[in-house]
Amino acid sequence: MKKICFYSLVFFNLINAQTAEIMGIVIDRESQSPLSGVNIVSELGGTTSNKSGEFSLLADEGIEVSFSYIGYETINTILKSNMAILMTPTVLEGDEINVSATRAVLGVTPVSFSNLS
C-alpha cells in the first residue's frame, strides 16, 4: 500500500512539473514592426526573439516573465501561450556630459601631430 501511495505521488508530481513550449511575438507598439533580440527571462531560463520578433520558451504557463530591450520599457507579465507583446519606446535619460578639448602645442605636447592643408 505504501508503494502505491509513493508511486502515485511521484506520478502526479511529474505530470504537474511538465513544461510546455510557449511561443509568441514581440512588436514595437508605435511602428507595429517586429523587434529582434529582445531578452525574455523567466525563473526557468531565458531566450531572445529572432529577426521576425518571434520567440519560444520552455516554461509553465502562469509564471512571471520579463521582456527587456534597449530603448524600450521593460515589461513584466504572466506567461501565456501565443502571446503578442507590444513594447513601448522610451528615452534613456542620463546626467549631463561636458566635453572639452585643447589643441596640441608644437614642442610642448608629448604627442605627434601634423598640420593638414
C-alpha positions, 0 to 999 in steps of 0.5 A: 500500500505504501508503494502505491501511495509513493508511486502515485505521488511521484506520478502526479508530481511529474505530470504537474512539473511538465513544461510546455513550449510557449511561443509568441511575438514581440512588436514595437507598439508605435511602428507595429514592426517586429523587434529582434533580440529582445531578452525574455527571462523567466525563473526557468531560463531565458531566450531572445526573439529572432529577426521576425520578433518571434520567440519560444520558451520552455516554461509553465504557463502562469509564471512571471516573465520579463521582456527587456530591450534597449530603448524600450520599457521593460515589461513584466507579465504572466506567461501565456501561450501565443502571446503578442507583446507590444513594447513601448519606446522610451528615452534613456535619460542620463546626467549631463556630459561636458566635453572639452578639448585643447589643441596640441602645442608644437614642442610642448605636447608629448604627442605627434601631430601634423598640420593638414592643408 
